[in-house]
Amino acid sequence: MLARHLPRAPKLIASLRLGQKYRRFASVSDDPLIRKVEMTNWEKGNYINYKKMSENLAIVRSRLNRPLTYAEKILYSHLDDPHGQDIERGKSYLKLRPDRVACQDATAQMAILQFMSAGMPSVATPSTVHCDHLIEARVGGAKDLARAEAVNKEVYDFLSSSCAKYNIGFWRPGSGIIHQILLENYAFPGGLLIGTDSHTPNAGGLGMCAIGVGGADAVDVMANLPWELKAPKVIGVKLTGQLSGWTAPKDIILKVAGILTVKGGTGAIVEYHGPGVDSLSSTGMGTICNMGAEIGATTSVFPFNDSMYNYLAATKRKDIGDFARVYAKELKEDQGAEYDQLIEINLNELEPHVNGPFTPDLATPISKFKVAVEENGWPAELKVGLIGSCTNSSYEDMSRSASIAREALDHGVKAKSLFTVTPGSEQIRATIERDGQLRTFEEFGGVVLANACGPCIGQWDRKDVEKGEANSIISSYNRNFTGRNDANPATHAFVTSPDLVTAFTIVGDLRFNPLTDNLKGKDGKEFRLSPPTGAGLPEKGYDPGRDTYQAPPADRSAVGVMVSPTSDRLQILRPFQPWNGKDANDIPILIKCKGKTTTDHISMAGPWLKYRGHLDNISNNMLIGAINADNGEANKVKNTLTGEYDAVPATARYYKSKGIKWVVIGDWNYGEGSSREHAALEPRHLGGLAIITRSFARIHETNLKKQGMLPLTFENPEDYDKINPDDKVDLCVTDLAVGKPMRIMFTPKNGNPWETNLLHTFNEGQIEWFKDGSALNSMAKKAKA
């Protein structure tokens, strides 16, 4: 109608001149949120849908009638059914529609193998695969990369061909670490991303809700099913003041880890806010969010601000930054939003921290670290300092570290400890090569490793100490569990900022404090290191380096997926058997795990990474790192049928060969650590029925459910102490119902049987997964219906 009355109007907007004034009639095209802005420069036709997010939020606001935190805004704006979804923090199961899926090469193998069994021609949600985990650090970047490409050719060919077949973006080996690539190319404010790696929350540095999941969750979203997440609680961290001197963004999360511990963030999103946020760079915020995985948090997030806008512009995504500014009101918390817990940190008073050893939540300020080293008897000599990784390899990190190394070189001093540098991406490597930081590191004595995970995940062929030899290393990584980096349980691994790592390597002694202690130059004169300096963004812009991206072909019909039937690294999956509908009586406890049992203990990485695509082969590492409460040893359990001691996987295989189900008894926060889906697949494959613990880490509990296992917790946690490793178990599986406990009876070898209750968090849909044998089985069943 409007066009008929105003035939000259080029759009459905009328401007009627009344003297010098204009009168505008509102129309659909006035809505600034209808713009078509693509999520990334690497894809066409996948747009940021702030319009839909805004509409969903309006529906939820009308229902909840209260201020929302930023984390809630992101989740609720991605609800599959905003009208009917039950919403209660900490209780409801949200059904969500993520914007993207990302997989690293180790977990992608199993995720894609599962997706293939769903029988779909293409992923329904934009997805990428990143080759970063399978490159072992040995002698240096170029040679290590070439070796990895030869050794892993079969896996890379499978990933490349399957990505081409199913319309998935593929980042080849050498591209960089998945989380850095996501921050540089795919993260955007207000978005929701799931990734098959526990440090996916790194993208929170661009205001994205990025959550680590298992491969089965990724498959759901790839297959156009809503993704299920228990509505997280929200922990607020209010930042005031401003960082200065030696204090870095890393120190914020090191401090938070000390406050919350490794399990304090479980079931919650950590949301940073307050005036101190604006003093941080976008990549600094990414560092903080990345290491939020170490406190068990679902994810961590920062509100959109100018630092994020500047980073988007610097990475050639100014259009996204401009669009985010239009939607900026919803890219932060509402005034009056309430948090389930609130922590306040004054950045003016924050000290640099060093966390560890053996756990990332043992936080010590630098002023007290020397005393801690001496009182605890930690090896004071520093063998190796390692900077970079997905957590701390930004241009700012590298520049600040290089400023310290350069000052030492100017005084004729080099690194006394071994010093390694891991660029987070090819873009970072090329840029710091162009701008001179790489040359400085090499002059300092540093070895530049490949753009990959390397020592951070145990992909490190370390030669300077013998296994079992007590020693200390310090890194800017995120995780420092026993044996994590070098498979040596005697290695004392500490985490800190790249700045402190670099400073410590100059002296080679953990008792050094660069804020107060002097060094001696080549000329014999004493000097003290200046606080580090470095630009947050490169003045000349980023150098993209080599082109390492493979886009899916326009015509995928002729593409074949490369899997050899004789491969020992790749194995087509067979569906797990459905539940038989019966209780499980007189079954054994495979192992009663004592103390911390992380996904590294359940399914080790390092040399086992090569079997991530072959379920039967990798199952030979199941629980080999867990400590047996029976004898205090790892990988030595008693076979209750033969009375003989054997390896955990061998004993499980024996039970399976006899058709006998088994259970595992675990301690607190069982499954803490990586999103490692294999830690759930392996016990299922080897005949396990239930994992019974005092408590679970979130991702692992979900992974177990997806594979048709029963993750159960003691109603009374003290019951753990009453169980003997050789007790027999009667598990009333037929009790399984939403919100109801499950009965279990333990029969000691010498003693009276006793019964107790177990709790679970299954909902109706998840119970169907168990009955059908796995979530994937349920998906296939519905597809056939």
Helices and strands as residue ranges (DSSP letters): H 2-5, E 15-18, E 21-24, G 28-30, G 32-34, H 50-64, H 70-76, E 93-96, E 100-104, H 105-117, E 127-130, H 141-151, H 153-165, E 169-171, H 178-185, E 192-195, G 200-206, E 209-212, H 215-222, E 227-230, E 233-240, H 249-260, E 268-273, G 275-279, H 282-290, G 291-295, E 299-301, H 306-314, H 318-326, G 328-330, E 341-346, E 353-355, E 363-365, H 366-376, E 382-388, H 395-410, E 418-422, H 426-435, H 437-444, E 446-448, G 454-457, E 471-475, E 491-495, H 498-507, E 519-520, E 526-527, E 549-550, E 584-592, H 599-602, G 606-611, H 615-618, G 619-621, E 637-638, E 645-646, H 648-657, E 662-666, H 678-685, E 688-693, H 698-706, E 710-714, H 719-722, E 728-731, G 733-735, E 742-747, E 754-759, H 764-772, H 775-784
